[in-house]
Amino acid sequence: MRAKQAAERAKAREGMLRGDERYFPARDRGPVKKFARDWVDSRRLPSQYFLPFSLVILLVTWIPMGDARTQAMIYGYVLTIAWPVMMVAVLGTSIFVAQRVKKQAAEKFPNESVKGVGFYAAMRALQIRKLRFPPPQVLPGGKPVPPKK
C-alpha cells in the first residue's frame, strides 16, 4: 500500500512539473490562473528580484567594511535609501501586476470568475523564477519553454 501511494505521489509530482493541470492543486487550476501564470512568467518584473536583493542588503549590513564610521555610513545608506526604494518598487509592481492581470483576464475570459487572480499573479511575481511552482511554461518575451533533454 505504501509503495502504491509513493508511486501515485511520484506520478502526481511528475505531472505537476510537466505542467499537466490535472495534477495541480485547486488554487492553480483553470484558464484564468494559467493566463495569470503565463502573463507573469513572460515578463521580467522588479518584484521578482525582491528576495535576492534582500539577501544582498543583509550581507552588506553584516559584512564588516573598513572602520566603524564607514560601516555605520553604509548601514545608514542601506536602511534609509536602498531598503525603502526596494519596498516601494515591490509594492508598486505588485499593484500594477494585480490590476493589469485582473483587467486583462476579465476581458479575455468574460464568463470566468477573476476573483483572486490579481493577488495570485502578484504573489507569483514576487517569487524567484526558478523556484516558481507550477514551473513557468513561457520564457520572458513570451516564447514557450524548450523541452528538457
N, C-alpha and C positions, 0 to 999 in steps of 0.2 A: 504494500500500500504506500509506504514511504517513497519507494523508488518510482512508483507511478505518479505521485504528487510532485516529486522532484522533476520528473520528465515533463509534466504539464507546466510547471513554473518555468523551466528552461525554454520550452516551446513558446510560452507567452512572452518571455523576455526577448527572445529572438524576434518574435513578431513585432513587438514594440520598437525594437532597434531598427527593423526594416521599414517601419512606418505603416504597418498594417493596422488600420483603425479599429479592427475587431478586438485587438488586444489592449487598446488604450483604456485608461481609467475614464470614468464618465465625464470628468471635467475637461478632458481633451478631445472628446468626440464631437463630430458634426462638421458640416461645411463652413459654418461661421468661424469656429475655432481654428480650422485648417487655414482659412483665409487670414486670420489674425497671425497665426504662426508664420505663414509664408510672407506676410507683409513685414513683420519684424525681422525675419531672417534675411530678407532681400536688401536690408539696409545696414549701414554702419551708423550706430547711434551713440552719442556721448555717454548715455547711461550704461551701456554695456562695459564701459571701462571703469565703472564705479569701484568694483572690488579690487582690480589691480592697482588703481590709483590710491585707494585706501591703504593697501599694503605698502606702497611706496611712501606714503605720508607717515605711516607708523615706523618704517625703517629710518626715515630721515630724522624723526624725533628721537629715536633710540640710539642711533649710532653716534658716538662722540666725534665731533669735528672741531678741531682746534681748541682754543681756550674756552673758559666758561662763558665769557661775554659773547663770543661768536656763536656758541651753541644756543645761548638764550635768544640771540637775534634770529637765528634760523628757526628756532621753535616758535618765536613770535610771528614771523612771516608765514609760516605754515598754518598756524592757528588763526591768524587774522585775515589772510588772503587766500591761500590755496584751498583750505577746507570749505570756507563759505562759497567760494566760486564753484567748487565741485558740487556742493549741495544744491545750489541754485540751478546749475546745469542739469542735474539729475531730476530735480523737481519739474523744471520746465520741459525737459524731454518727456517725462512721464505723462504730464498733462497733454502735451502735443500728441503723443502716440495714442493715448486713450481716446481723445476726441476724434482724431483722424481715422483711426481704425473703426470706431463705432459708427461714424458717419458713412464711411465707405462700405462697411458691412451692411448697414441698413439699406443703402442704395442697391447693392449687388444682390442681397438676399431679402427682398421685401416681405416674404412670407415666413421668415425665420425670426426667432427671438434673438435680439442682440444684447440681452441683459447680461452684464458682467464681462462682455468681450473686451471692453476698453481696459478694465483692470487686468484682465488676463494678458493682454498684449503688453501693457506697461510692465508687468512683473516679468514677462519673458524678456523684455528689452533690458532689464537690469542684470540678467544672467550672462555669464561669460559664454560666448558662442559654443565652445567645445563642450560645455557642461549642460547645455540645454537638453531638456527631455520633454517630449519626444525630440529626437535629433532633427536638426534642420534638414529640410528636403530641397532647399534652394540656396545658392551661394549669394553673397552680396552682389547686386546687379540683376538678380532675378533668374540666373541660369540654374538649371537643375544640378543637384549634386551628382558628380560622376559615381558610378558604382564602384565599390571596393573590390580590389583584386584578391 
